[in-house]
């Protein structure tokens, strides 16, 4: 026990220990994620086709299945130094409170103004847009962390930023919206009447609270119809998981400094950016046969893409203007219940994570909303951090596992991702405390109806 106490509460890396390159887990995958398909021809999207929507260098990263390490440009590394490395925290207080033999660590990504891990990819995508000589970028945002991060990155680099924010989050989180506007972004609730696809969705679903799929459609339409703009996104696609690998790389370097090997790695999962980034180097070891880990994706029971979706090609957006991606999906026109984990309200999962899940290399669980907030409150009262609702999904499963270890006496090492803070989520916490939060879960019949409308791809 004396030797164990040498592990500090917060493990920080020195500046010279920070990753110099992103890790591309696809290089070690025997079964590569299926390619994006042209929605018209159902043929793999070419670099030229993708270049009409995304920045040129990001297209190359999207299509690169073979390069294991991709150098992080010096300008991005310099920006990272403003808030990275982020701490890996040994949750001694939580372990003591739970009276568990489990050792609990969490990688805390909320120590920047955006409040989450999203800034890791936002600065990268904004950098490549600036390097290409573009005027600005468009995007969608759910809970608002991605929109906030992108607005910060664009302000830093002098780019215009247009954000389509899911309507329910726009209304629930006005202060998140105002942070984006403070950084110079224009913010529009989605679906809106400012785009053709938005007007179509509103006509078909009057009164809708929106979805990430709706907001993506609007952002893409604006990008392709305005010269000098490209679309950027905060999750799902390969390029985003590549940038977020900095989370897992830092985590592994910190653990290795103290010869710590995790047994279980847990992350919340909506589109896949946080989970994919956290697990990437550990999954790489698993794929290469060098080590084994239990990897768990945690999703909301109201939007259960992994646990109740199907592995099939589907549109990435509700308006069906984006490429088709093979992923675990509930259907692109699935409009999830307006739960308070806005960043997890997406109908599909990352093609990379979907392939890994299909290959049995990770597992997934779905948890109801009120249980998530109970876990968030339990964590906040002990560790002193108010967690984001998204992060709290991972907290819920980590607490459950630690309590199970208490009952069995198993000494397990648990690592989970604390993606960000919940200080802009007080409406959600208020509803939880007032007993006004529900646990809506879609029925099998509802999900079957959405699945029936999936595109038919040979």
N, C-alpha and C positions, 0 to 999 in steps of 0.2 A: 504493500500500500504506500510506503514511503516513496518508492521509486515512481509510482503513478502520479503523486502530487507534484512532480516536476513539470507535468503538463500544465501550462498556464490556462487561465480561463479563456483568454483570447490568443489564438495563434496567428501572428502576423508574419508575412514574408518581408524580407528586405527587398529594396527596389531592384537589386541585381538578381533576385530570385524570380521575378515576375516572368510569365511566359513571353517568349519572343515570337511565337508562332501559334496560330490556331490549329487544333487537331481535327482532322477530317475523318470521322469514324467510318465513312463509306469505304475508305481504302482497305479496311480490315474486314469488311462484311463479305462473306462468301456469296450470299444472296443480296445483290444490290437493290436499293429501292427502285420500284418501277418508274419509268420516265414519265414526265408530264406529256400529255397528249393534246394535239390541236383539236379543239372541240368540233371543228367542221369535218376534218379528214380522219380523225382518230389515229393520226400518225404522230410519232414522237416530235415534240417541239424542237425546232432548230434554234441555234444561237441567234440567227437573224430575226426569227419570229419573236423570240423572247426579248430581243433588244428594242422592240417597239414599246415595251412596257417597262422593262427594268434597265438599270444602268449596265453598261457594257461589261465592266469587270465583275459585277455581281452575277451576270449571266454566266461568265466563265466559272465562277465559284459554284454556281447552281448545278452546272453540268459535270463538274470534276468529281469522278468517282474513284480516282486512283492516287492523287497526291495526298500523302499522309499528313504532311505539315505544310501550311501556307503561311508565309511570313506576315506578321502584323506590321504594317507601315509605321515608320518612326513617328509620324504625326499623330497616329491613333494611339500609339504607346504613350506618347507625351500627354495626350488627353486622359487616358486611363489613369495616369499617375495622380490626377486630381482627386480620385476617389478609390483607386485600387492600389494595392491589393485589399480586398474586403476581408474582414476577420472570419476565421473559423472558430466558433465558440464551443468550449466544453461546458455543457449545461450542468455544472455541479449542483447548483441550487435546485434545479428540477429533479435531478436524480435523488437528492436528499429528501425532497418533498414527497416523491413517489415511493421512496424506500425500495428502490429497484436495484438489482445487481447490474443492470444494463448500463453501459456507458453511452451517453447521448452527446452528439455533436451537431451543430447546425451552421451552415454557411450563410452568413447574413449579407444580403445584397441591398439593404435599404439605406445605406449610408451615403446617399447622394440626393440632390434636390428632387429628382424624378421619383424617388422613393422605391425604386425597384431595380431589378437586373436589366431592364429594357435598354438602358443607356449603352450597354456593351455593344449592341448591334446598331443602335441609332447613330452613334458617331461613325461607325464603319460605313453604313449606307450613305450617310450625308457626305462623308469624305469622298466616296467614289463618285457621287453626283457632282460635287464641286470640281473634282479632278476632270470630269468629263465636260465641264463648262456649262452645266445646266443652270437654269434660272431658279428652279425650285422643285419640290416633290409633293406628292399627295399620299395620303394614307388613311387608314381606318383606326379606330381605337375603341376598345370595349370599356373596361373599368377606367381607362384614362392614363394608366402608367406609360403605355407605349407612346401615346400622343404627347404626353408631357416630355418624355425622353427625346423624342424626335424634334419637338419645338426647341428644346435646349441645344441639341446638336446643330440644328439649322441656324439658330441665332449666333452660335459660336463661329460658324463658317460663312455667314452672310447669305443664306439661302431662304427663299420663300417657302412657307410650309402651310399646306391646306389639309385640315383634319376633318374627317367625317366620323363623328362620335355616336355610338349606338344610343338611340333616343332615351331609353330607360336610364342609362348611365348619365347622359347629359342632364337629365332632370334630377337624378339622385345625388349627383356629385358636382354641384355648381362650382365648388372651389377648385376642383381639379381642372375644370374648364378654364377658370380664370388664371390658373398658373400657365396654361398653354398660351393664352392671350397675352400674358405678361411677357412671354418670350417671343411674341410677335406672330404667332400662328393664328390663322382664321379657323374657327371651329363651328361646324354645322351639325345639327342633330340629324341622325339618319334612321329611316329613310326621309328624304327631303324632296321638295319640289324644285330643287336647283338642277337636277339631272333628269334625263329621260328615263333611266332605269329606276330612279327614286320615285318618279311620278307613277310609273307602272306598278311598282310594289305597293304604293299607297292606294292605288285604285283597286288592286286585287285583295289587299289586306288593310282596309280602313281601320284606323285606330291602333295599328300594330306598335308594339314597343321597340321593334327593330331587332337586329341581330348583327353579329360580326359579318355574316355573309352578305347582308344588305349593304353595310357600310363599305365593304370591299368593292362591291359592284360600282358604287358611286365614285369611290376614289379612283378606280381604274378608268372609268369613263372620262373623268376630268383630266387625268394624266395623258391619255392617248389623244384627246381633242384639243390640247393646249401645247403648242410648240415650246420646247425648252423645259418640259416637265417629264418626270418619270414617277412611277409608282414604287413605293417602298412599303415593306410590311414588317410586323413585329414578331411573327411566329410562323410555324408550319413548314416553310420551305427550307431546303438544304442550306442555303446561304446563311440563314438566321441561326440555325443550330451550330453551324461552323463558328460564327462569331461568339456565340454563347459558350463555346467550349472553354473559354477563359475561366469560367466558374469552376468547372471540374478540374482543370489543370492546376489552378491555385489550390483547390481542396486537396488534391492528391499530393502536391509538393509539401503542403503543410502537414498532412498525415504522415508522409514518409519521413519527415524531419524527426518524428518521435516514434518511428517504427510501429505506427498504428495501422491495422488492417481492418476496415469495416466489414461487418457481416451483412448488413442490410443498408441499402441506399434508397431513400424515399423522396419523391418529388411530386408536386401538384402537376396536373396535366390538363391543358385545355386545347392548345394547338401543338405545344411541344417544346417551346424555346427553353424554358427553365429546366425542365426535366432532361431534355436532350443535352443541354450544356453541362448540367451537373454530372450526369452519368458517363459522358463520352469517354474519358480516359480509362475509367473502370470497365466500361463495356469493351473497349479496345483490348484490354488484358484478357477479358473473358473470351472474346472472339479469337484471340491468338492462342488460347489455352494456357495462359500464364497464371491465371488466378480465377477464382469464382466468387461471385457476389449475388445476393438476393436483391433484385432491383424491382421496386414497386412504384407504379404510376397510380396516383390518386385523383379521381375525377368526381364532379358533382353528380349525384343520383338524378338530378333534373336534366342533365345533358351527358348521358353515359355513352360516349362514342366507342370507347374500347370494350366495355363490358356488355353493351347491348347493340352495338352497331354491327355493320357487315363490312368485310374487307373487299372493297370494290372500287372501280373508277367512279369518280363523282366530280361535279363542279366544285371549285373552291369558293364560289360565291353564289348568292341567291339569284342574282340577275343572269347567271349562266353566260357571262362574258369572259371569264377567266379560263385558263387551261384545265383540263381534267387531270386529277391526281388520284393515284391508287392509294387508298387510305381506309382506316376504319371510320365509317361515316354513318350518320343518322339520316342523311339526305340533305341536299343543299337548300331545300326550301323549309327545313325544320326550323321553326321559330321557338327557341327555348323559353321556359318560364322566366320571368324577370327576377331571377335570384340575384343575390348581392355579390357573387363572385363573378363580376362582369368579364374578367379576363379569361374565364373558363367556359364562356357561353358560345362555343364554336362547334359547328356540326361535325367536324372531322378532326383527325389527328395527323401529325407529321408523317409523310411517307417513310422517312427513316425509322421513326419509332414504330410505325405500323408494321414494317417488315420485321423488325426485331421482335415485336410482340407475336407476330404470326409464326416466327421461327422458335418461339418458346423461350426466348432469352430474357424475358422480363414478364412480370404479371401486373394485373391492374385490379383495383377495387374502386367501387363507387360509394360515396358517403352522403347522407342527407344533410341539408343545410343547417338545421338547428344543432345537430351533433357537432358540426364543424365550429360553430360559434361557441358552444360549450367548451370545446378544446382550446379555442383562441383565448377565451377568458381565463381558463386554467393556466395556460402558458403565460399570459400577460401578468397575472398576479404573482408569479414566481420569478420569471426572467426579466420583467421590467420593460419588455418591448410589446407595443400594441401591434399585432401582426395583421397583414392584409388578409381579407377573406380567402383569396386564392391560396396563399401560403398556408393558411390554417387547415386546408385539406391534408397537407403533408403532416402538420402538427398532430392532427387527429389520429392518423395511423401510427405515427411515432409514439404517441402516448399509449395507444392501445397495446403496441408491442412491448413497451417498457413495463406496463402493468402485467402483461402476460409473463414476462421474465420474472417479475416479483412473485408470481404464483408458482412458477416452475423452478426458480432458482438459477435459470440459465444466464450466464454472463455473456451477453451479446453486445457488440458495438454497433450502434445505430447512427447513421448520418442522414440528415434531411436538409432540404433547401428551404431557407426562409427568404422567399423572393423579395419581400418588401414590407413596408409599414402600412398600417391601416388608418392613419390619421385623417384621410379624406373619406373614410367609410363610416363616419359616425351616424349617418342615417340608418345604416344597416345595424350597427350596434344598438341604436335606439330601439329599432323594431324588435330586435332580439330581447332586450331587457324589458320591453313593454308587453312581451308575449304576443306580438303581432306578426311573427315570422312563421311562414308555413313551409312544408316539405313536399311541395308538388313533385310527383314523379310520373313521367309519361307512361301510359298504358301500352301493353303489347300491340293493341289494335291501332293506336295512334302511330307508333313507330313503324308498323307494317305498312300503313298507308303512305308514309314518306319513302320507305324503301322501294315501294312499288313504282315510284316515279324516278328511280335512278336511271341514268343514261345507259343504253345498251351498247356495250363495247365488246367486240369479239376478242 
